[in-house]
Amino acid sequence: MKRDDPVLALLSYVPPELLQVHDQLINWSRWARVSRIKRGHCASMEWRYLPERLTEETQEERQIVHIPPDELAALPVEKAVIGCPERNRRYLILHYIHRLDPNIIKREVHVRWGDMPSLLNDSRRMVKNKLHSIKRCV
């Protein structure tokens, strides 16, 4: 995978009709990360330690986590993501919550490199459609 790979550019591109869903998924991922930290897997703080030699990019990402997520907006998104098929749900969790490298996501979800952007956009569309149906039912 090269830095100027067109697939990487497609993975970072969000179509205009999916921008609102993308923002909702980012809020959902912040909510999921914060709620998982609150639950915690151990009482010690040592597992959260990060060395001081972080790059500027990761320091900016750490600051984004401190923006309080809108919990009421995150719950319908959680419900919509849970309603997605396993492959799409797994892709969204790895992409938004865990922010994994695309190569790792490709290996975990068992998808070809060239099919990743379409799978991501299909997953976003599924969440958009499910959110639309959830709001219609309420």
PALO-515989 format. One record per residue (C-alpha): x, z, y; residue in one letter. Coordinates in steps of 0.05 Angstrom, whole numbers, plus 5000, padded with zeros to 4 digits. Example, Ala and Ser with C-alpha at 12.3 -4.5 7.8 and 13.67 -1.06 7.14 Angstrom:
+------+------+------+----+
:   xx :   zz :   yy : aa :
+------+------+------+----+
: 5246 : 5156 : 4910 :  A :
: 5273 : 5143 : 4979 :  S :
+------+------+------+----+
This chain:
+------+------+------+----+
:   xx :   zz :   yy : aa :
+------+------+------+----+
: 5000 : 5000 : 5000 :  M :
: 5030 : 4978 : 5066 :  K :
: 5013 : 5007 : 5134 :  R :
: 4986 : 4941 : 5159 :  D :
: 4942 : 4931 : 5098 :  D :
: 4875 : 4901 : 5119 :  P :
: 4838 : 4947 : 5070 :  V :
: 4864 : 5008 : 5108 :  L :
: 4837 : 4977 : 5173 :  A :
: 4769 : 4966 : 5140 :  L :
: 4768 : 5038 : 5115 :  L :
: 4777 : 5065 : 5186 :  S :
: 4725 : 5016 : 5215 :  Y :
: 4654 : 5041 : 5221 :  V :
: 4600 : 4988 : 5231 :  P :
: 4558 : 4999 : 5294 :  P :
: 4494 : 5011 : 5254 :  E :
: 4528 : 5067 : 5216 :  L :
: 4561 : 5104 : 5274 :  L :
: 4506 : 5156 : 5278 :  Q :
: 4510 : 5170 : 5203 :  V :
: 4586 : 5173 : 5208 :  H :
: 4580 : 5227 : 5262 :  D :
: 4530 : 5265 : 5219 :  Q :
: 4577 : 5261 : 5159 :  L :
: 4635 : 5287 : 5202 :  I :
: 4591 : 5346 : 5223 :  N :
: 4571 : 5357 : 5150 :  W :
: 4644 : 5357 : 5129 :  S :
: 4662 : 5409 : 5182 :  R :
: 4604 : 5451 : 5159 :  W :
: 4624 : 5444 : 5086 :  A :
: 4697 : 5462 : 5100 :  R :
: 4679 : 5523 : 5142 :  V :
: 4627 : 5547 : 5092 :  S :
: 4677 : 5539 : 5035 :  R :
: 4729 : 5578 : 5074 :  I :
: 4679 : 5634 : 5086 :  K :
: 4664 : 5639 : 5012 :  R :
: 4738 : 5637 : 4997 :  G :
: 4771 : 5639 : 4931 :  H :
: 4813 : 5701 : 4944 :  C :
: 4816 : 5758 : 4994 :  A :
: 4888 : 5742 : 5014 :  S :
: 4903 : 5698 : 5074 :  M :
: 4967 : 5671 : 5042 :  E :
: 4932 : 5611 : 5012 :  W :
: 4915 : 5586 : 5082 :  R :
: 4987 : 5588 : 5107 :  Y :
: 5014 : 5523 : 5135 :  L :
: 5087 : 5516 : 5157 :  P :
: 5103 : 5509 : 5231 :  E :
: 5133 : 5440 : 5221 :  R :
: 5066 : 5406 : 5222 :  L :
: 5060 : 5338 : 5254 :  T :
: 5018 : 5329 : 5317 :  E :
: 4965 : 5292 : 5277 :  E :
: 4953 : 5350 : 5229 :  T :
: 4953 : 5400 : 5287 :  Q :
: 4898 : 5359 : 5320 :  E :
: 4859 : 5358 : 5254 :  E :
: 4865 : 5433 : 5249 :  R :
: 4836 : 5440 : 5319 :  Q :
: 4776 : 5396 : 5300 :  I :
: 4758 : 5447 : 5246 :  V :
: 4749 : 5500 : 5299 :  H :
: 4693 : 5462 : 5333 :  I :
: 4631 : 5498 : 5307 :  P :
: 4589 : 5452 : 5264 :  P :
: 4515 : 5445 : 5275 :  D :
: 4488 : 5479 : 5212 :  E :
: 4417 : 5455 : 5221 :  L :
: 4439 : 5383 : 5226 :  A :
: 4486 : 5391 : 5166 :  A :
: 4434 : 5415 : 5117 :  L :
: 4393 : 5350 : 5113 :  P :
: 4459 : 5311 : 5106 :  V :
: 4478 : 5357 : 5048 :  E :
: 4411 : 5343 : 5016 :  K :
: 4420 : 5268 : 5026 :  A :
: 4491 : 5269 : 4997 :  V :
: 4467 : 5308 : 4937 :  I :
: 4414 : 5255 : 4925 :  G :
: 4466 : 5199 : 4922 :  C :
: 4493 : 5172 : 4856 :  P :
: 4553 : 5209 : 4828 :  E :
: 4605 : 5156 : 4847 :  R :
: 4581 : 5151 : 4919 :  N :
: 4574 : 5226 : 4926 :  R :
: 4645 : 5237 : 4899 :  R :
: 4672 : 5184 : 4947 :  Y :
: 4639 : 5217 : 5007 :  L :
: 4664 : 5286 : 4988 :  I :
: 4736 : 5262 : 4978 :  L :
: 4735 : 5220 : 5041 :  H :
: 4701 : 5267 : 5090 :  Y :
: 4711 : 5338 : 5065 :  I :
: 4778 : 5335 : 5030 :  H :
: 4805 : 5277 : 5073 :  R :
: 4847 : 5252 : 5015 :  L :
: 4894 : 5192 : 5016 :  D :
: 4857 : 5128 : 4999 :  P :
: 4902 : 5118 : 4938 :  N :
: 4881 : 5185 : 4909 :  I :
: 4807 : 5170 : 4924 :  I :
: 4815 : 5102 : 4889 :  K :
: 4843 : 5136 : 4828 :  R :
: 4791 : 5192 : 4827 :  E :
: 4730 : 5147 : 4837 :  V :
: 4756 : 5090 : 4793 :  H :
: 4748 : 5035 : 4844 :  V :
: 4790 : 4975 : 4860 :  R :
: 4830 : 4976 : 4925 :  W :
: 4791 : 4917 : 4954 :  G :
: 4723 : 4948 : 4937 :  D :
: 4735 : 5014 : 4974 :  M :
: 4709 : 4994 : 5043 :  P :
: 4644 : 4966 : 5014 :  S :
: 4635 : 5029 : 4971 :  L :
: 4645 : 5073 : 5032 :  L :
: 4596 : 5033 : 5075 :  N :
: 4545 : 5031 : 5017 :  D :
: 4551 : 5106 : 5011 :  S :
: 4539 : 5114 : 5086 :  R :
: 4478 : 5069 : 5081 :  R :
: 4451 : 5110 : 5024 :  M :
: 4458 : 5173 : 5064 :  V :
: 4425 : 5139 : 5124 :  K :
: 4366 : 5116 : 5081 :  N :
: 4358 : 5184 : 5049 :  K :
: 4360 : 5219 : 5117 :  L :
: 4306 : 5171 : 5141 :  H :
: 4262 : 5188 : 5081 :  S :
: 4275 : 5263 : 5090 :  I :
: 4254 : 5260 : 5163 :  K :
: 4192 : 5219 : 5145 :  R :
: 4170 : 5271 : 5093 :  C :
: 4176 : 5330 : 5141 :  V :
+------+------+------+----+
